[in-house]
Amino acid sequence: MMSRRVFGVLLIPVTMAAVAACEAVKSATPTSPSVAGPIAGVNITNPHPVAPPQGTTIASTDQPVTLTVNNVTTNGQRPVTYLFEVASDSEFATKVVTREGIEPGADGKTSYRLPDALLPERTYFWRAKAKDGANESGYSVVLSFNVVTPVIIQAPVPISPVSGATISTLRPTFKTNNAARSGPVGAVTYVFDIARNATFSDKEAVVTVSEQAGQTKFTIDQELVPDKKYYWRVKAYDPQVTSEWSLPQSFVTPAPSVKVPGPVAPGPPSSGWPKTGQELVRWATATYPDRLVAGVSVSQRQANMAFVRDRMIEAGLCGGMQLAWNLKRGGPEKSIDYLAYNKTGTWIGVDIGYAYDDTSMVLQLQWAEGDSYMVYPLTYTPAPSCR
């Protein structure tokens, strides 16, 4: 009986000694995966957040987001890993992503790409800390970023005039479908670009118009040149983004109506037939304003100039002036805007149309006397009746 008691008493100290020995082994091996508790004297610096920086706005199409911190330093022997947290509030009461065990990067920075895209139109907060299994750093500074649906404005689609069609007016209305868009788009404005060539280097007009309901349109406030092909395109923009140009379109303006020459004035003006060149210019300008209009074709302008030339010769002859046609470079073609005038016995040339071939301008009559060089008079026929 006594020997059993002795054995029982001796057994207890042996077991306690074994446990103490085991604990001593753990504390003595700081790199062991099973090391106990924080190791005294080990300091791990807090991670420094790098990206995304504070207040960054990230398009929902540029996801998943990647978080990056500068690597920490430690005076311990154990390798560190990183913990990343993303929350929908600055107190991290509602965490949307938590990930531990991220191995440090080799370039002095550690990054973690979130597994999924975050919901747009929200602000998120993120932070990180480093751990070595026994010790850990404090959390990094908390930064926030915003995820938004990006603003996208598609190129508008022109409605009219299109496809090279011939239109019925010299002041067309340009119409486009409103541009398709996504995201928080602001007030949209359209730029209509109208040109005389397909490369849009020769501009006719550039017009800015605020968006209208469904379709946006405007009527140009100037007359275009008749019987001419024009090109146009349109783009849309808001305060943030600008769309691409639409596909270019073309159209042709209507040809001018051919005017039948009016009759010669039936009789002399009340003050008598013109007797000087300046009187002739005033008389013809007042009598034939329909022949002086702008915006006609070149062929119509030439016909109008020739008509006025002949009426001026007739009226001048009736007023006692010696006038005649002038043969261009000696003939046989007659000069359109130039006539011959026998002034004090010498034939000279007179230019009666200022830049007459510029059809964008009203035809301006003039009496610009030249010299006798290269003048080839041709008698005007039939002689006017002057009644």
BALOBA-1460 file (C-alpha; in Angstrom, 3 decimals):
// residues 387
<rec num="1" residu="m" x="0.000" y="0.000" z="0.000"/>
<rec num="2" residu="m" x="2.769" y="2.421" z="0.921"/>
<rec num="3" residu="s" x="4.720" y="1.818" z="-2.315"/>
<rec num="4" residu="r" x="1.649" y="2.747" z="-4.379"/>
<rec num="5" residu="r" x="1.316" y="6.075" z="-2.589"/>
<rec num="6" residu="v" x="4.962" y="6.893" z="-3.239"/>
<rec num="7" residu="f" x="4.579" y="6.107" z="-6.930"/>
<rec num="8" residu="g" x="1.531" y="8.332" z="-7.212"/>
<rec num="9" residu="v" x="3.257" y="11.264" z="-5.549"/>
<rec num="10" residu="l" x="6.332" y="10.960" z="-7.764"/>
<rec num="11" residu="l" x="4.309" y="10.788" z="-11.008"/>
<rec num="12" residu="i" x="2.798" y="14.244" z="-10.678"/>
<rec num="13" residu="p" x="6.095" y="16.236" z="-10.679"/>
<rec num="14" residu="v" x="7.308" y="14.346" z="-13.731"/>
<rec num="15" residu="t" x="4.201" y="15.259" z="-15.780"/>
<rec num="16" residu="m" x="4.375" y="18.970" z="-14.833"/>
<rec num="17" residu="a" x="8.031" y="19.079" z="-15.729"/>
<rec num="18" residu="a" x="7.252" y="17.676" z="-19.187"/>
<rec num="19" residu="v" x="4.626" y="20.394" z="-19.869"/>
<rec num="20" residu="a" x="6.960" y="23.133" z="-18.715"/>
<rec num="21" residu="a" x="9.664" y="21.785" z="-20.968"/>
<rec num="22" residu="c" x="7.299" y="21.844" z="-23.975"/>
<rec num="23" residu="e" x="6.292" y="25.489" z="-23.371"/>
<rec num="24" residu="a" x="9.917" y="26.453" z="-23.068"/>
<rec num="25" residu="v" x="10.545" y="24.989" z="-26.575"/>
<rec num="26" residu="k" x="7.782" y="27.133" z="-28.141"/>
<rec num="27" residu="s" x="9.030" y="30.402" z="-26.691"/>
<rec num="28" residu="a" x="12.561" y="29.695" z="-27.725"/>
<rec num="29" residu="t" x="11.709" y="29.277" z="-31.453"/>
<rec num="30" residu="p" x="10.295" y="32.614" z="-32.797"/>
<rec num="31" residu="t" x="10.109" y="31.392" z="-36.395"/>
<rec num="32" residu="s" x="8.024" y="28.338" z="-35.506"/>
<rec num="33" residu="p" x="4.486" y="28.400" z="-36.993"/>
<rec num="34" residu="s" x="3.165" y="27.495" z="-33.536"/>
<rec num="35" residu="v" x="4.888" y="30.264" z="-31.629"/>
<rec num="36" residu="a" x="2.786" y="31.583" z="-28.769"/>
<rec num="37" residu="g" x="1.441" y="35.164" z="-28.530"/>
<rec num="38" residu="p" x="3.177" y="38.444" z="-29.477"/>
<rec num="39" residu="i" x="6.935" y="38.263" z="-29.287"/>
<rec num="40" residu="a" x="8.310" y="40.987" z="-27.074"/>
<rec num="41" residu="g" x="10.427" y="43.632" z="-28.765"/>
<rec num="42" residu="v" x="9.138" y="42.936" z="-32.297"/>
<rec num="43" residu="n" x="7.872" y="46.053" z="-34.129"/>
<rec num="44" residu="i" x="6.093" y="46.050" z="-37.509"/>
<rec num="45" residu="t" x="5.514" y="49.445" z="-39.141"/>
<rec num="46" residu="n" x="2.065" y="50.359" z="-40.456"/>
<rec num="47" residu="p" x="1.508" y="49.919" z="-44.193"/>
<rec num="48" residu="h" x="1.354" y="53.126" z="-46.228"/>
<rec num="49" residu="p" x="-1.531" y="53.157" z="-48.769"/>
<rec num="50" residu="v" x="-0.499" y="53.991" z="-52.337"/>
<rec num="51" residu="a" x="-3.419" y="53.326" z="-54.652"/>
<rec num="52" residu="p" x="-6.133" y="54.184" z="-55.170"/>
<rec num="53" residu="p" x="-5.330" y="57.524" z="-53.515"/>
<rec num="54" residu="q" x="-7.820" y="59.480" z="-51.443"/>
<rec num="55" residu="g" x="-10.970" y="60.562" z="-53.286"/>
<rec num="56" residu="t" x="-10.208" y="58.723" z="-56.522"/>
<rec num="57" residu="t" x="-13.137" y="58.237" z="-58.902"/>
<rec num="58" residu="i" x="-13.087" y="54.852" z="-60.626"/>
<rec num="59" residu="a" x="-15.291" y="53.978" z="-63.583"/>
<rec num="60" residu="s" x="-17.348" y="50.870" z="-63.050"/>
<rec num="61" residu="t" x="-15.880" y="49.551" z="-66.307"/>
<rec num="62" residu="d" x="-12.345" y="49.760" z="-64.843"/>
<rec num="63" residu="q" x="-12.905" y="47.040" z="-62.247"/>
<rec num="64" residu="p" x="-12.076" y="45.014" z="-60.219"/>
<rec num="65" residu="v" x="-10.170" y="47.599" z="-58.182"/>
<rec num="66" residu="t" x="-6.552" y="46.903" z="-57.193"/>
<rec num="67" residu="l" x="-5.373" y="48.063" z="-53.748"/>
<rec num="68" residu="t" x="-1.667" y="48.801" z="-53.240"/>
<rec num="69" residu="v" x="0.440" y="49.593" z="-50.148"/>
<rec num="70" residu="n" x="4.124" y="50.164" z="-49.567"/>
<rec num="71" residu="n" x="5.728" y="47.185" z="-47.862"/>
<rec num="72" residu="v" x="6.261" y="47.414" z="-44.094"/>
<rec num="73" residu="t" x="9.495" y="46.941" z="-42.188"/>
<rec num="74" residu="t" x="9.934" y="44.627" z="-39.198"/>
<rec num="75" residu="n" x="12.722" y="43.865" z="-36.759"/>
<rec num="76" residu="g" x="11.335" y="40.364" z="-36.204"/>
<rec num="77" residu="q" x="12.492" y="37.133" z="-37.789"/>
<rec num="78" residu="r" x="9.076" y="36.010" z="-39.017"/>
<rec num="79" residu="p" x="7.812" y="36.763" z="-42.586"/>
<rec num="80" residu="v" x="4.820" y="39.084" z="-42.817"/>
<rec num="81" residu="t" x="1.640" y="38.873" z="-44.880"/>
<rec num="82" residu="y" x="-1.011" y="41.504" z="-45.430"/>
<rec num="83" residu="l" x="-4.662" y="41.940" z="-44.574"/>
<rec num="84" residu="f" x="-6.815" y="44.145" z="-46.855"/>
<rec num="85" residu="e" x="-10.295" y="45.366" z="-45.937"/>
<rec num="86" residu="v" x="-12.885" y="47.306" z="-47.951"/>
<rec num="87" residu="a" x="-16.054" y="48.670" z="-46.333"/>
<rec num="88" residu="s" x="-19.033" y="50.816" z="-47.273"/>
<rec num="89" residu="d" x="-18.548" y="52.989" z="-44.182"/>
<rec num="90" residu="s" x="-15.560" y="54.724" z="-42.614"/>
<rec num="91" residu="e" x="-15.952" y="52.789" z="-39.332"/>
<rec num="92" residu="f" x="-15.743" y="49.428" z="-41.176"/>
<rec num="93" residu="a" x="-18.966" y="48.232" z="-39.580"/>
<rec num="94" residu="t" x="-20.069" y="46.926" z="-42.999"/>
<rec num="95" residu="k" x="-17.160" y="45.218" z="-44.706"/>
<rec num="96" residu="v" x="-17.635" y="44.184" z="-48.318"/>
<rec num="97" residu="v" x="-14.189" y="42.576" z="-48.815"/>
<rec num="98" residu="t" x="-11.735" y="41.057" z="-46.307"/>
<rec num="99" residu="r" x="-8.675" y="39.140" z="-47.433"/>
<rec num="100" residu="e" x="-5.761" y="37.870" z="-45.305"/>
<rec num="101" residu="g" x="-2.512" y="36.154" z="-46.178"/>
<rec num="102" residu="i" x="-1.461" y="38.347" z="-49.110"/>
<rec num="103" residu="e" x="2.232" y="37.774" z="-49.712"/>
<rec num="104" residu="p" x="4.395" y="40.915" z="-49.983"/>
<rec num="105" residu="g" x="5.383" y="42.099" z="-53.453"/>
<rec num="106" residu="a" x="8.977" y="41.995" z="-54.602"/>
<rec num="107" residu="d" x="9.124" y="45.621" z="-55.781"/>
<rec num="108" residu="g" x="8.629" y="47.250" z="-52.409"/>
<rec num="109" residu="k" x="4.859" y="47.318" z="-52.839"/>
<rec num="110" residu="t" x="2.094" y="44.802" z="-52.215"/>
<rec num="111" residu="s" x="-1.086" y="44.747" z="-54.266"/>
<rec num="112" residu="y" x="-4.378" y="42.961" z="-53.981"/>
<rec num="113" residu="r" x="-6.934" y="42.859" z="-56.807"/>
<rec num="114" residu="l" x="-10.474" y="42.546" z="-55.500"/>
<rec num="115" residu="p" x="-12.218" y="39.360" z="-56.610"/>
<rec num="116" residu="d" x="-15.309" y="41.106" z="-57.994"/>
<rec num="117" residu="a" x="-16.559" y="44.466" z="-59.237"/>
<rec num="118" residu="l" x="-18.058" y="46.774" z="-56.624"/>
<rec num="119" residu="l" x="-21.486" y="48.344" z="-57.042"/>
<rec num="120" residu="p" x="-21.344" y="51.757" z="-58.751"/>
<rec num="121" residu="e" x="-22.568" y="55.138" z="-57.472"/>
<rec num="122" residu="r" x="-21.082" y="54.438" z="-54.037"/>
<rec num="123" residu="t" x="-18.147" y="55.505" z="-51.869"/>
<rec num="124" residu="y" x="-15.873" y="52.812" z="-50.421"/>
<rec num="125" residu="f" x="-13.222" y="52.892" z="-47.670"/>
<rec num="126" residu="w" x="-10.133" y="50.716" z="-47.516"/>
<rec num="127" residu="r" x="-7.223" y="49.950" z="-45.215"/>
<rec num="128" residu="a" x="-4.525" y="47.336" z="-44.664"/>
<rec num="129" residu="k" x="-2.296" y="45.895" z="-41.937"/>
<rec num="130" residu="a" x="0.651" y="43.497" z="-41.787"/>
<rec num="131" residu="k" x="0.880" y="40.305" z="-39.696"/>
<rec num="132" residu="d" x="3.634" y="37.757" z="-38.976"/>
<rec num="133" residu="g" x="1.520" y="35.197" z="-37.090"/>
<rec num="134" residu="a" x="2.658" y="36.411" z="-33.689"/>
<rec num="135" residu="n" x="2.818" y="40.204" z="-34.033"/>
<rec num="136" residu="e" x="0.964" y="42.628" z="-36.261"/>
<rec num="137" residu="s" x="1.122" y="46.281" z="-37.295"/>
<rec num="138" residu="g" x="-1.555" y="48.838" z="-36.773"/>
<rec num="139" residu="y" x="-3.983" y="49.597" z="-39.600"/>
<rec num="140" residu="s" x="-2.906" y="51.923" z="-42.379"/>
<rec num="141" residu="v" x="-4.544" y="55.288" z="-42.835"/>
<rec num="142" residu="v" x="-8.105" y="54.830" z="-44.134"/>
<rec num="143" residu="l" x="-8.656" y="56.109" z="-47.699"/>
<rec num="144" residu="s" x="-11.826" y="56.329" z="-49.743"/>
<rec num="145" residu="f" x="-12.642" y="56.011" z="-53.428"/>
<rec num="146" residu="n" x="-15.781" y="56.339" z="-55.514"/>
<rec num="147" residu="v" x="-17.092" y="53.875" z="-58.074"/>
<rec num="148" residu="v" x="-19.289" y="55.488" z="-60.740"/>
<rec num="149" residu="t" x="-20.938" y="54.500" z="-63.979"/>
<rec num="150" residu="p" x="-18.824" y="56.248" z="-66.653"/>
<rec num="151" residu="v" x="-20.385" y="58.934" z="-68.835"/>
<rec num="152" residu="i" x="-20.528" y="57.704" z="-72.426"/>
<rec num="153" residu="i" x="-22.060" y="59.697" z="-75.289"/>
<rec num="154" residu="q" x="-22.398" y="57.868" z="-78.590"/>
<rec num="155" residu="a" x="-22.022" y="59.643" z="-81.942"/>
<rec num="156" residu="p" x="-25.331" y="61.171" z="-83.105"/>
<rec num="157" residu="v" x="-27.119" y="59.750" z="-86.152"/>
<rec num="158" residu="p" x="-28.007" y="62.392" z="-88.792"/>
<rec num="159" residu="i" x="-31.562" y="62.375" z="-90.141"/>
<rec num="160" residu="s" x="-31.627" y="65.003" z="-92.898"/>
<rec num="161" residu="p" x="-30.420" y="66.083" z="-95.366"/>
<rec num="162" residu="v" x="-28.527" y="62.876" z="-96.146"/>
<rec num="163" residu="s" x="-27.271" y="60.546" z="-98.885"/>
<rec num="164" residu="g" x="-26.445" y="63.245" z="-101.426"/>
<rec num="165" residu="a" x="-30.091" y="64.188" z="-101.948"/>
<rec num="166" residu="t" x="-30.970" y="67.396" z="-103.792"/>
<rec num="167" residu="i" x="-32.874" y="69.668" z="-101.439"/>
<rec num="168" residu="s" x="-35.472" y="72.332" z="-102.311"/>
<rec num="169" residu="t" x="-34.107" y="75.349" z="-100.430"/>
<rec num="170" residu="l" x="-30.879" y="77.290" z="-100.052"/>
<rec num="171" residu="r" x="-31.476" y="77.488" z="-96.285"/>
<rec num="172" residu="p" x="-31.813" y="73.839" z="-95.259"/>
<rec num="173" residu="t" x="-32.777" y="72.511" z="-91.821"/>
<rec num="174" residu="f" x="-30.224" y="70.083" z="-90.361"/>
<rec num="175" residu="k" x="-31.717" y="67.378" z="-88.137"/>
<rec num="176" residu="t" x="-30.139" y="64.594" z="-86.044"/>
<rec num="177" residu="n" x="-31.335" y="61.935" z="-83.632"/>
<rec num="178" residu="n" x="-30.212" y="62.720" z="-80.116"/>
<rec num="179" residu="a" x="-27.083" y="60.838" z="-79.098"/>
<rec num="180" residu="a" x="-27.448" y="57.631" z="-77.060"/>
<rec num="181" residu="r" x="-25.732" y="57.920" z="-73.697"/>
<rec num="182" residu="s" x="-25.064" y="56.188" z="-70.362"/>
<rec num="183" residu="g" x="-23.991" y="57.286" z="-66.926"/>
<rec num="184" residu="p" x="-24.681" y="60.602" z="-65.185"/>
<rec num="185" residu="v" x="-24.666" y="62.740" z="-68.346"/>
<rec num="186" residu="g" x="-24.957" y="66.506" z="-67.950"/>
<rec num="187" residu="a" x="-26.591" y="69.028" z="-70.300"/>
<rec num="188" residu="v" x="-25.875" y="67.922" z="-73.887"/>
<rec num="189" residu="t" x="-24.951" y="70.284" z="-76.729"/>
<rec num="190" residu="y" x="-24.548" y="69.508" z="-80.436"/>
<rec num="191" residu="v" x="-22.002" y="70.894" z="-82.903"/>
<rec num="192" residu="f" x="-23.077" y="70.907" z="-86.566"/>
<rec num="193" residu="d" x="-20.147" y="71.142" z="-88.996"/>
<rec num="194" residu="i" x="-21.038" y="72.152" z="-92.588"/>
<rec num="195" residu="a" x="-18.362" y="72.259" z="-95.287"/>
<rec num="196" residu="r" x="-17.826" y="72.639" z="-99.002"/>
<rec num="197" residu="n" x="-15.616" y="69.549" z="-99.260"/>
<rec num="198" residu="a" x="-15.545" y="66.011" z="-97.905"/>
<rec num="199" residu="t" x="-12.466" y="66.598" z="-95.742"/>
<rec num="200" residu="f" x="-14.187" y="69.470" z="-93.898"/>
<rec num="201" residu="s" x="-11.195" y="71.745" z="-94.475"/>
<rec num="202" residu="d" x="-13.324" y="74.337" z="-96.311"/>
<rec num="203" residu="k" x="-15.936" y="75.306" z="-93.726"/>
<rec num="204" residu="e" x="-19.261" y="76.864" z="-94.626"/>
<rec num="205" residu="a" x="-20.563" y="77.092" z="-91.041"/>
<rec num="206" residu="v" x="-20.056" y="75.634" z="-87.552"/>
<rec num="207" residu="v" x="-23.191" y="75.887" z="-85.407"/>
<rec num="208" residu="t" x="-23.721" y="74.941" z="-81.745"/>
<rec num="209" residu="v" x="-27.242" y="73.934" z="-80.662"/>
<rec num="210" residu="s" x="-28.608" y="72.863" z="-77.260"/>
<rec num="211" residu="e" x="-30.244" y="69.442" z="-77.197"/>
<rec num="212" residu="q" x="-33.958" y="69.326" z="-77.970"/>
<rec num="213" residu="a" x="-36.495" y="66.601" z="-77.148"/>
<rec num="214" residu="g" x="-35.929" y="63.402" z="-79.151"/>
<rec num="215" residu="q" x="-34.248" y="65.095" z="-82.099"/>
<rec num="216" residu="t" x="-32.143" y="68.223" z="-82.396"/>
<rec num="217" residu="k" x="-32.330" y="70.512" z="-85.422"/>
<rec num="218" residu="f" x="-31.595" y="74.005" z="-86.674"/>
<rec num="219" residu="t" x="-32.089" y="76.012" z="-89.868"/>
<rec num="220" residu="i" x="-29.012" y="77.713" z="-91.252"/>
<rec num="221" residu="d" x="-29.334" y="81.503" z="-91.268"/>
<rec num="222" residu="q" x="-27.555" y="82.075" z="-94.573"/>
<rec num="223" residu="e" x="-28.237" y="81.132" z="-98.161"/>
<rec num="224" residu="l" x="-25.993" y="78.438" z="-99.582"/>
<rec num="225" residu="v" x="-24.655" y="78.557" z="-103.115"/>
<rec num="226" residu="p" x="-27.133" y="77.049" z="-105.620"/>
<rec num="227" residu="d" x="-26.438" y="73.796" z="-107.418"/>
<rec num="228" residu="k" x="-23.547" y="72.850" z="-105.119"/>
<rec num="229" residu="k" x="-22.704" y="69.751" z="-103.084"/>
<rec num="230" residu="y" x="-22.198" y="70.289" z="-99.332"/>
<rec num="231" residu="y" x="-21.061" y="67.972" z="-96.551"/>
<rec num="232" residu="w" x="-22.064" y="67.948" z="-92.891"/>
<rec num="233" residu="r" x="-21.540" y="66.042" z="-89.669"/>
<rec num="234" residu="v" x="-22.504" y="66.436" z="-86.011"/>
<rec num="235" residu="k" x="-21.136" y="65.535" z="-82.577"/>
<rec num="236" residu="a" x="-22.465" y="65.841" z="-79.015"/>
<rec num="237" residu="y" x="-20.832" y="66.785" z="-75.732"/>
<rec num="238" residu="d" x="-21.591" y="67.442" z="-72.079"/>
<rec num="239" residu="p" x="-19.345" y="69.083" z="-69.459"/>
<rec num="240" residu="q" x="-17.334" y="65.836" z="-69.117"/>
<rec num="241" residu="v" x="-17.060" y="64.021" z="-72.439"/>
<rec num="242" residu="t" x="-17.435" y="64.547" z="-76.181"/>
<rec num="243" residu="s" x="-18.736" y="61.989" z="-78.647"/>
<rec num="244" residu="e" x="-17.114" y="61.005" z="-81.903"/>
<rec num="245" residu="w" x="-18.286" y="62.784" z="-85.067"/>
<rec num="246" residu="s" x="-21.256" y="61.217" z="-86.790"/>
<rec num="247" residu="l" x="-20.807" y="59.614" z="-90.179"/>
<rec num="248" residu="p" x="-20.513" y="62.482" z="-92.698"/>
<rec num="249" residu="q" x="-23.509" y="63.206" z="-94.902"/>
<rec num="250" residu="s" x="-23.910" y="65.192" z="-98.110"/>
<rec num="251" residu="f" x="-26.611" y="67.039" z="-100.041"/>
<rec num="252" residu="v" x="-26.933" y="69.203" z="-103.135"/>
<rec num="253" residu="t" x="-28.555" y="72.632" z="-103.162"/>
<rec num="254" residu="p" x="-31.208" y="73.392" z="-105.810"/>
<rec num="255" residu="a" x="-30.192" y="74.890" z="-109.136"/>
<rec num="256" residu="p" x="-31.256" y="78.505" z="-109.684"/>
<rec num="257" residu="s" x="-34.370" y="79.097" z="-111.681"/>
<rec num="258" residu="v" x="-33.620" y="80.417" z="-115.158"/>
<rec num="259" residu="k" x="-34.998" y="83.910" z="-115.497"/>
<rec num="260" residu="v" x="-36.385" y="85.055" z="-118.815"/>
<rec num="261" residu="p" x="-34.765" y="88.340" z="-119.844"/>
<rec num="262" residu="g" x="-37.079" y="91.252" z="-119.329"/>
<rec num="263" residu="p" x="-37.892" y="93.731" z="-122.097"/>
<rec num="264" residu="v" x="-35.872" y="96.861" z="-122.667"/>
<rec num="265" residu="a" x="-37.405" y="99.906" z="-121.038"/>
<rec num="266" residu="p" x="-40.110" y="101.125" z="-123.482"/>
<rec num="267" residu="g" x="-38.884" y="104.697" z="-123.442"/>
<rec num="268" residu="p" x="-36.290" y="107.058" z="-122.022"/>
<rec num="269" residu="p" x="-36.316" y="107.863" z="-118.287"/>
<rec num="270" residu="s" x="-38.007" y="111.113" z="-117.261"/>
<rec num="271" residu="s" x="-34.635" y="112.822" z="-117.074"/>
<rec num="272" residu="g" x="-33.654" y="111.612" z="-120.558"/>
<rec num="273" residu="w" x="-31.246" y="108.926" z="-121.697"/>
<rec num="274" residu="p" x="-27.936" y="108.692" z="-119.802"/>
<rec num="275" residu="k" x="-25.193" y="110.893" z="-121.224"/>
<rec num="276" residu="t" x="-22.229" y="109.830" z="-119.028"/>
<rec num="277" residu="g" x="-20.809" y="106.611" z="-117.715"/>
<rec num="278" residu="q" x="-21.901" y="107.249" z="-114.123"/>
<rec num="279" residu="e" x="-25.449" y="108.054" z="-115.296"/>
<rec num="280" residu="l" x="-25.450" y="104.755" z="-117.192"/>
<rec num="281" residu="v" x="-24.432" y="102.828" z="-114.039"/>
<rec num="282" residu="r" x="-27.160" y="104.467" z="-111.918"/>
<rec num="283" residu="w" x="-29.779" y="103.907" z="-114.631"/>
<rec num="284" residu="a" x="-28.944" y="100.213" z="-115.173"/>
<rec num="285" residu="t" x="-28.730" y="99.512" z="-111.417"/>
<rec num="286" residu="a" x="-32.167" y="101.015" z="-110.838"/>
<rec num="287" residu="t" x="-33.751" y="99.454" z="-113.948"/>
<rec num="288" residu="y" x="-32.524" y="95.841" z="-113.714"/>
<rec num="289" residu="p" x="-32.127" y="94.886" z="-110.018"/>
<rec num="290" residu="d" x="-33.281" y="91.330" z="-110.796"/>
<rec num="291" residu="r" x="-30.141" y="90.891" z="-112.914"/>
<rec num="292" residu="l" x="-27.819" y="91.831" z="-110.076"/>
<rec num="293" residu="v" x="-28.813" y="89.258" z="-107.439"/>
<rec num="294" residu="a" x="-26.313" y="87.015" z="-105.633"/>
<rec num="295" residu="g" x="-26.487" y="83.238" z="-105.234"/>
<rec num="296" residu="v" x="-26.968" y="82.355" z="-108.900"/>
<rec num="297" residu="s" x="-24.934" y="79.907" z="-110.919"/>
<rec num="298" residu="v" x="-21.903" y="81.084" z="-112.883"/>
<rec num="299" residu="s" x="-23.708" y="80.565" z="-116.174"/>
<rec num="300" residu="q" x="-26.683" y="82.619" z="-114.976"/>
<rec num="301" residu="r" x="-24.366" y="85.409" z="-113.765"/>
<rec num="302" residu="q" x="-22.687" y="85.491" z="-117.179"/>
<rec num="303" residu="a" x="-26.071" y="85.715" z="-118.914"/>
<rec num="304" residu="n" x="-27.171" y="88.504" z="-116.571"/>
<rec num="305" residu="m" x="-23.938" y="90.458" z="-117.132"/>
<rec num="306" residu="a" x="-24.236" y="90.196" z="-120.920"/>
<rec num="307" residu="f" x="-27.873" y="91.351" z="-120.768"/>
<rec num="308" residu="v" x="-27.013" y="94.429" z="-118.670"/>
<rec num="309" residu="r" x="-24.017" y="95.212" z="-120.938"/>
<rec num="310" residu="d" x="-26.267" y="95.342" z="-124.007"/>
<rec num="311" residu="r" x="-28.881" y="97.514" z="-122.266"/>
<rec num="312" residu="m" x="-26.149" y="99.935" z="-121.128"/>
<rec num="313" residu="i" x="-24.802" y="100.184" z="-124.712"/>
<rec num="314" residu="e" x="-28.312" y="100.826" z="-126.059"/>
<rec num="315" residu="a" x="-29.107" y="103.454" z="-123.426"/>
<rec num="316" residu="g" x="-25.719" y="105.141" z="-123.932"/>
<rec num="317" residu="l" x="-26.186" y="105.256" z="-127.707"/>
<rec num="318" residu="c" x="-29.599" y="106.780" z="-127.161"/>
<rec num="319" residu="g" x="-27.979" y="109.383" z="-124.894"/>
<rec num="320" residu="g" x="-25.423" y="110.356" z="-127.508"/>
<rec num="321" residu="m" x="-22.458" y="108.338" z="-126.273"/>
<rec num="322" residu="q" x="-20.367" y="106.400" z="-128.773"/>
<rec num="323" residu="l" x="-20.409" y="102.868" z="-127.354"/>
<rec num="324" residu="a" x="-19.740" y="99.450" z="-128.899"/>
<rec num="325" residu="w" x="-19.129" y="95.866" z="-128.016"/>
<rec num="326" residu="n" x="-15.498" y="94.935" z="-127.355"/>
<rec num="327" residu="l" x="-14.038" y="91.827" z="-128.978"/>
<rec num="328" residu="k" x="-12.188" y="89.832" z="-126.344"/>
<rec num="329" residu="r" x="-8.520" y="89.650" z="-127.413"/>
<rec num="330" residu="g" x="-9.570" y="90.662" z="-130.918"/>
<rec num="331" residu="g" x="-12.483" y="88.244" z="-131.251"/>
<rec num="332" residu="p" x="-14.597" y="86.575" z="-132.175"/>
<rec num="333" residu="e" x="-15.911" y="86.341" z="-128.584"/>
<rec num="334" residu="k" x="-17.409" y="89.510" z="-127.079"/>
<rec num="335" residu="s" x="-16.237" y="90.675" z="-123.640"/>
<rec num="336" residu="i" x="-18.992" y="90.108" z="-121.084"/>
<rec num="337" residu="d" x="-18.111" y="92.802" z="-118.534"/>
<rec num="338" residu="y" x="-16.135" y="95.127" z="-120.812"/>
<rec num="339" residu="l" x="-17.272" y="97.499" z="-123.555"/>
<rec num="340" residu="a" x="-15.652" y="99.980" z="-125.973"/>
<rec num="341" residu="y" x="-16.151" y="103.757" z="-125.592"/>
<rec num="342" residu="n" x="-15.107" y="106.395" z="-128.083"/>
<rec num="343" residu="k" x="-14.052" y="109.215" z="-125.818"/>
<rec num="344" residu="t" x="-13.029" y="112.404" z="-127.567"/>
<rec num="345" residu="g" x="-12.047" y="110.545" z="-130.685"/>
<rec num="346" residu="t" x="-10.160" y="107.659" z="-129.057"/>
<rec num="347" residu="w" x="-11.567" y="104.218" z="-128.342"/>
<rec num="348" residu="i" x="-10.901" y="103.067" z="-124.801"/>
<rec num="349" residu="g" x="-12.016" y="100.072" z="-122.773"/>
<rec num="350" residu="v" x="-14.464" y="100.331" z="-119.861"/>
<rec num="351" residu="d" x="-14.904" y="97.691" z="-117.140"/>
<rec num="352" residu="i" x="-18.582" y="97.740" z="-116.130"/>
<rec num="353" residu="g" x="-18.769" y="94.743" z="-113.703"/>
<rec num="354" residu="y" x="-16.839" y="94.642" z="-110.423"/>
<rec num="355" residu="a" x="-15.770" y="91.001" z="-109.736"/>
<rec num="356" residu="y" x="-18.823" y="89.943" z="-111.700"/>
<rec num="357" residu="d" x="-17.923" y="86.243" z="-111.625"/>
<rec num="358" residu="d" x="-18.148" y="86.080" z="-107.794"/>
<rec num="359" residu="t" x="-21.715" y="84.817" z="-107.556"/>
<rec num="360" residu="s" x="-21.749" y="85.029" z="-103.758"/>
<rec num="361" residu="m" x="-21.884" y="88.831" z="-104.129"/>
<rec num="362" residu="v" x="-24.554" y="91.090" z="-105.586"/>
<rec num="363" residu="l" x="-23.420" y="92.156" z="-109.060"/>
<rec num="364" residu="q" x="-21.947" y="95.646" z="-108.698"/>
<rec num="365" residu="l" x="-21.967" y="97.794" z="-111.826"/>
<rec num="366" residu="q" x="-19.214" y="100.350" z="-112.327"/>
<rec num="367" residu="w" x="-17.713" y="102.671" z="-114.939"/>
<rec num="368" residu="a" x="-13.982" y="102.041" z="-114.766"/>
<rec num="369" residu="e" x="-12.305" y="103.588" z="-117.817"/>
<rec num="370" residu="g" x="-9.091" y="102.037" z="-119.056"/>
<rec num="371" residu="d" x="-6.842" y="102.947" z="-121.965"/>
<rec num="372" residu="s" x="-6.766" y="102.250" z="-125.662"/>
<rec num="373" residu="y" x="-4.575" y="99.174" z="-125.329"/>
<rec num="374" residu="m" x="-6.205" y="95.910" z="-126.434"/>
<rec num="375" residu="v" x="-9.528" y="97.554" z="-127.352"/>
<rec num="376" residu="y" x="-11.344" y="96.041" z="-130.346"/>
<rec num="377" residu="p" x="-14.632" y="97.882" z="-130.962"/>
<rec num="378" residu="l" x="-17.477" y="96.067" z="-132.718"/>
<rec num="379" residu="t" x="-20.515" y="98.047" z="-133.836"/>
<rec num="380" residu="y" x="-23.575" y="97.242" z="-131.755"/>
<rec num="381" residu="t" x="-26.467" y="95.830" z="-133.800"/>
<rec num="382" residu="p" x="-29.306" y="96.317" z="-134.258"/>
<rec num="383" residu="a" x="-29.247" y="99.985" z="-133.495"/>
<rec num="384" residu="p" x="-31.709" y="100.860" z="-130.696"/>
<rec num="385" residu="s" x="-34.906" y="102.720" z="-131.558"/>
<rec num="386" residu="c" x="-34.527" y="105.083" z="-128.564"/>
<rec num="387" residu="r" x="-38.309" y="105.681" z="-128.394"/>
